[in-house]
Amino acid sequence: MATSSDTQTKANAQAKSAHPTSAKASAGMDEGGLHGWRLMAVFAGLAIGMFVSSLSETIASTALPTIVGDLGGVEIMQWVSTTYILASTVVMPFYGRMGDRIGRKRLLVVALGLYGAGKLICGITPNMAGLIFGRAISGIGGGGLVILSQAILADVVSARARGKYMGAIGAVFAVSNVLGPVLGGWFVQVTGWRMIFWFTIPLAVLAMIVAGIFIPKDAHKTAGEKTDVWGIVFSSTFVVTLVLACSWGGTQYAWDSWQILGLFAITAACIAGFILAEKRAESPVLPLSLWKNRNFALCTICGMLIYGCFDGAVNYMPTFLQIVDKESPEIAGLMMIPMMAGSLITTTATGFIASHTGRVKWMPIAMAATVAVGFFLMTTMTANTPPWLTMVFFFVLGFGLGIGSQILVLIVQNEFPHAMVGTATAGNNFYRQIGSTLGTAVVGSVFTARLTSLLAGKIPADAHVTLSTLTPDVVDKLSNSLQHTIAIGYTDALIPIICVFVPIAIVCMVMMLFLKKHPLATTVNNK
């Protein structure tokens, strides 16, 4: 395997040689890649796969109170979202490394099959255990869809030309992330919540067919390398134990309890074991040399922090709108559309700008700055905030995220030779997803603890309401005074958490100032 210095040297040499300094170079910014209808067909298949994967992270959010009210188990509601993100995270390094070794086409078809199987389980489950299990299976497939789609795009399009396609992929994420809550609310109102899971199965099958027909045949064959079993085991275990500790701490167990301290101890031991395993592995699943590349390190840390804050806040917005603003599930989902619109505008625009100019450093900086403004505006939300103003706040946050979310991945891919693209892409997404998972888990844990404390003694016993049964439908049946008390509790529990996200986004902005400027490569080298 190439060393870090060799990797950087190759990447820089490729980028410099491909830097367009003339009209001729500019016209050939995608040498060696697919073109025309074949490229469009491949891109369509990848877009469908990424659409259904991204949709899974948000479609249940609006309907979640109704789902758990039907199946029972409000106290473990956060695991419906967390389980999918957690499962998709732990498999990312495996998909990335195996894709570099044996090719990505077959792996993508397998990932789509697992995703569909998980959705089927969710659609027929009679209880919360089955729902969470189904989310885990679909997450195992969904993690591969994200990594493999981004890496396959790098197989067929150069970094310079890839900008506009990454922008389009970002648009797919933007649409699915906010269309999810809208569809979730609509299904609850019209067809029942089980259709939320069933309707994505045909999309997964369609993506499998398109991938099988149009994606080029796997060409990457690396024989004789041993699978980094210990690296996979340690990386998976430290993610799971860390999320469990952050989710259970302060809610099911005290932070200084032996259970939480034990989980943190296992996490620390697994991190140490992971580092040792990667140093000794013949073909490490997540090479430590990735972190020696400044741009990889900065983009990855920034992605972890930004997405941790974003997902931690957005996952609770639909429920917040239903309980605090007394909106219906459908309306709560529709109110998230401006966030989609803002992200759709900027992620598409910045992708085309990146391909046209080759200059991308300013984009992550602008992203972090605008996201900080969006979070600050959201901290002013109360039960009296007009719906139109709330939607303006959502638009600003989505607008900011779209400026640089896909550009971070593009910068990382541009830093490494093609033999490492899948691994580098998986590494960036793996650590980003850790941030998302921890953000969701920590916000859920802190929010639940704060809400329990704030409502303690304020709900009369004859109301027959507990935190485990506190759904929008239940709240609607309470007296106006008690509804007001609960709404204030929700606001006071969630808004201070969002306040913390503002300085975190500012720190990310400062970090992005230290990115190195490397020209985007204009050739596709599949060797």
N, C-alpha and C positions, 0 to 999 in steps of 0.2 A: 504493500500500500504506500502511496506517496506520502512523504512527510509534509508537515505544514508549510515549510519554506518552499518545497518543490511545488506544492499546490498553489501557493500564492504566486510564485514565479510564472507558472504555466498560465494561470488566470490572467495575470497582468500582461503577459506577452500576447495572449490571444486577444485581449481587449485592445491593446495598443495597435496591434497589427490590423485590427478590424475597425479602428476608429475612422469614421467617415470624414475625410478632409476635402472631398471633392464631390461634384455632382455624380460622378461615376460610382464612387463608394456609396453615396447615399442611395442610388438606385438599386444597388445590390446589397441591401441591408439584411437579407435573409438567405444568404447563399447556403445551399445544402439542405434546406428545409422543404416541407411540403407546400404546395400552392394550389390555388383554385378550388374546385369543388371537393377534392379529396381532403384538403385542409378544413374546409367548412363542415364536412361530414364528421371528421374526427372531433372537431371543436364542439359540434352539436351533441355528440355522445358524451363527451367529458362534461359539458355544461349540464346535461340532464342528471348525470351522476352526482355532481356537486350540488345541484339544486335540491335533490331529494335528501342528501346528507345534511345540508345546512338547514333545510326545512324542519328536520327532526328535532333540532335544538330549540325551536321556538313555537312549533305548531301546538304543542300541548299546554303552553304557558297560560293562555287565556282560558282554556277549558279545564285547567288543572283543579280549581276549586270544585267544579262540578264532578269531575272524575273521581276525586278522592271522597267527595261526599257520597257518591254512589257505591264505591268500593270500600270505603272506610279507611281511616289512617291518615288524617290530616297531619298528625305529628311527624310522619315520615314523608310528607309531601315533597320536600326539597330533593329527595333521592330520585324522584322521577326524572328530573332534569340532570342532577349530578351524575347519576349512573351512566347515562348515555355519554356525557362528556368524559367521564373517567374511563369508561371502556374504550372509547375511541382514542384516548390519549395513550394508554399503555401499549396499544398495538402499532402505533405510528412508526417507531424505530424499526420494528420487524418488517413492515411493508416497505419502508424506504430502503433498507439494506438489501432485502431480498429482491426488490425491483432492480437495483443496480447489478445484482449478481446473475439473476436468471431471466430478467425481462419483466415487463409490467402488464402486458395485455391479459394474460391468464389470471394474474393476481387481481386485476380489476374486476373480471367476471366473477371470481370467487367472492370478492368483497361485496359486490352487488347482490349475490345470492344470499349471503349472510344477513345483509341489511333487510332484504325482503322477508326472510324467515323470522327475523325479530319482530317486524311489523305485524306479521300474521299472529304471532303469539300475543302481542299487545291487543290485537283486535278481538281475540276470543277469550282473554283471561277473565276469570270470575273474581279475582281478588288482587290486592296491591302487590303481593309477592310475585304473581305472574306478570303483572305490568312492569315491575322493576326488572325481572329476569328478561322479558322481551326487549326492554330498552337496552339492557346489557348486550344482548346478541346483535341487535341492530347497530349498536355502537361499535362493536368489533368490526362489523363491515363498514360502517361509516367512516372510521378512522382511515381505512385504506382508500376510500373514495377520494378524500381530500388530498392525501399525499400522492397517490398514483396519478390522479388527474393533473396536478401541477407539474409532476415530473414528466409525464407523457407529453405535455405541452412543450417542455424544454427539449424533448426528443425531436420535435418536428418544426419548431420555430426558434430562430435566434433570439438572444436576449434583447437586442435593439428592437426587432419587429415584435417581440413578445409583449412589449409594453401595452399595446392596444388590446391584445387578447387577455392579458392579466386584468386590464381595466374592465373588459367585458365580463370576466369571471367575477370580479368584484361587484359588478352590477347584478350578477346572478345571486351572489351572497346577499346583497342589499335587498333585492326583491324577496328572496326566500325568508330572510330573517324577520322581515316585518309582515310579509304576506302570511307567514305562519300564524301569528296571533289572530289576524283577520279571519283566515280560514277556520282556525280553531273555534273562534267565537261563533262563526256562521254555522259550522257543523253542530255545535251544541244546541243552537236555536232551532235548526231545521231537521237534521237527520239523526242526531244522537252522536255522542262523543266517539263511539267505536269507528265511525267512518273516518275519523282523523288518521287512523293507522291503516285502514284498508285501502284508502284511495292512493297511497304512495306505492303500493305493491306493483300495479301496472306500469308506473313510471320506472321502477327499478328493472322490470322485465324489458321494457323498451330500451333502456340504457344498455342492458346486457346484449341485446340484439345488435344495436348500432355499434357497440364496441367490438363485438365479434366479427362484424362485416368490414368495418372501415379502418380500425386502428391497425397500423402496420404490424406485421408478424414480429414476435419477440426475436431480437438478434443478440441480446447480451447473454453470453454464456461464460461463466467463471467456474471452472472445475477445480476440485481439490481443496477449496476453502471450507473450514469447519464453521458451523453455525455457532454464533456467540451466545450459547445457552445461558451462561451465568450473567452476561450483560443484560439479557432480556428478563431473566428472573429478578435480578436486583433492581433494575429500573422500574419494572412493574410493581414490585413490592413497596418500594419507597414512595411511589406515587399514591398507591392505595392507602398505606398507613398514614401518610401525611394528610390526605383528605379526610380520612376517618377521624384523626385527632382534631383537625380544625372544625369538622362538622359536629362532633359530639361534645367538644370542649365547651363548658359553660351552659350546656343544655341537658344532655343525658347524664353527664358526669362533670364534676368540678375540674377546673383546669389543673389543680394540683393533685388530682386523684391518681391512684396507681394505674388505672386504665389509660388515661391520657398521657401520663408520663411514660408509660410502657410503650405506647404507640410512637411517641417522639423518639424514644430510645431505639426502637426497631428501625425507624426512618433513618436516623443517623448511622446506624450500623449498615444499613443497605446502601446508603450513599457511599460510605467508605468501601464496601464490597464492590459496588459498581465501578468506582474509580480504579480499584485494583484489577478488576476483571478486564476493563477496557485497555489498561496498560499492557496486559499479558495476551489479550486475544489476537489471533492471527487476522481475523476480519471483524473488528469491533462493530457492534450494532450502532453505536454513537461515538465515533472517535473523539477522544479528548482534544485532538489537534484542531478540531473545528473552532474551539474557543480561543485559539491563538490568532485567529483572524479577527482583526478589530471590528470590521463591519458586521461579521456574523454575530459577534458578541453584543454589539450595541443594538443591532436590529432585533435580536432575540430577546434581550432584556426589556427593550422598549415594548415589544409585542406582548410579553408576559404581563407587564404592568398595565398597559392600556386596555388589553382585552380582559384582564382580571377585573378592572374597575367597570368596564362597559357591561360585561355579562352579569356581574354582580348586581348592577343597578337595574338593567333592562329586564332581567328575569322576574323582578318583583313589581315592575310598573303596571302590567295588566291587572294584577290583583289589587294594587294600590288604587288604581282608577275605579275599580268596581266597588271597593269598600269605602274609600275616602270621598270620591266624587260621585258615588252611587250610579255609575254607568253600567249598562248591560254588558255582558261578555262581548257581544258583537260590536257595540260602540267603542268599548275599551280597545278592541283590536284595531278598529278603524282609526282611532286617535294615534296609533303608532305609525300610520302611513307616512306622515311627514319625515319621520326618521329614515324610512326607506327612500323617500324622494331625495332627501339631502345627500345620502350616501350614493344613490344611483347617479346623481349629477356629477359629483366629484370623482368617483372611482372611474367612471367612463372617460371624463375629460382628462384626468391626469394620466390615464393609460395612453391615450393618443398623444398627449404632450410629450410623454416619455419617449415614445417611438419617433416623434418628429424632431425633438431637440437632443435627445440622449442625456438630458440633465435631470437628475432625480433627487439630489440631496435636499433641496428645499422642501420637498413634499412631506417627508416624515416630520420635519421641523414644524411646518404649518399644521400638520395633522394634530400633533400634541398640543400646540397652542390653542387651536380651535376647540378641541375636545375639553380642554381646561375651562374655556368659556362656557361650553355647553353644560358641564357639570355644575359650574357656579350658578348658572341660571336655574337649574333644577333644584338647587338648595332653597330657592325662594317659593317652591310649590307648597300650597296649603289647600284646604278644602274649599277656600273661596277663590282660588285662582281660576280665571275664565278658561274654558276648554281650548279656545283659540290660542291663548297665550301658552298654555301647556304644550300645544302642538308646535308652536314656534320654538320652544326650548328643545323639543325632540328633533326638530329639523336641524338646528345648529349642531347638536351632538352627532347626528348622522352625517351631516355635511363635513364635519371635521374628521370623522373616522374614515370616510371614503377617500380623503386626500392622499393618505399614505398606507392604508392597510395592505393592499396588494403590492405596493411598491417595496415594502419591506422584504417580501418574498423574492421579488425580482432582484433586488440588490444582493441578497444572499446567494441566489443561483448564479449570478454573474461573477461571484468571487472564486468559483471552483471549476475544475475541469469536468467534462461530461460524466466521467466514471464515478464522480462523487456527487452529482446533482441530486439524485434521489436521496442519498444519505443526508446531505446538507438541508434539503427541503424538509425531510422528516425531522431532523434535529430542530430546525426553526419552529416547525409546527408543534412538535412534541413539547418543547418548553413553553410555547405560547399557550397551548392547551392546558398545561399545568397551571399557568396563570389564570386561565378561564375557570378551571375546575376549582382552584383554591378561592378565586374571587366569589364564585357562586356559593361554595361551602362556607366560607368565612362570613359573607354577608348574611347567609341563611342562619348561621349559628348565632351571630351577634344580634341580628334582627329578632329572632325568636326569643332570645334571652331578654332583650330590652322590652319587647312587647309583653312578655310574661310579667316582668317587673312593673311596667307601667299600668297594666290592667289589674294587677293583684288587688283584691278587695273592692274593686269598682264595679264588678259585675255581680248582682245579687244572686243568691243561690237558687231562688225560685225561677230565674230566667232559664235554668238548665242549659247554660252555655259554658263550654270550656274551650281552651285553645285548640284542642284536637277536633272540635266540631265547628270552629269559627270560619264559616264559608260565607260568601256574599248572599246566598239564598237564606241562610240562617239569620244573618244580620238584617236583611230586609224585613223580617218578621218581628223584629224587636221594636221597642218603643223609640220614639224620635230622640229622646234624651240619651238612651243607651247607645243608639247608633252614633250619636255625636261623640260620646265618650270613646267608643271604639275607633272612630275615625281619627280623633286627636291622638290616640295611642299609636295607631299605625303611622301617622305623620311624624310624631316625636321619636318613633323607633327607627324609621328608615332615613329621614332627611339628614340627621347628623352623620350617618355613615357615608352618604354621598359627599358631604363636606370634605371628608378625608381624601376623596378622589381628586380634588382640585390641585393640591400641592404635588400629588403623585404625577399628574399629567404635566405639570410645570417641570418637574425633574426630568421627565422623558424628553421634553423640548430641549433642555440644556444638553442632555446626552447626545441627541441627534446632531448637534453642532460639531461634534467630533468625528463624524463619518468621513472616511476618505473618499475622494472623488476618483472613481474608476470608470472609464468609458464603457458603455454597454457593447458587448460583442455583437458582431454582425454576421457571424457564421454559425452553422450547426455542425458540431464535431461529435459524431456518435461513436468515436473510438475510445 
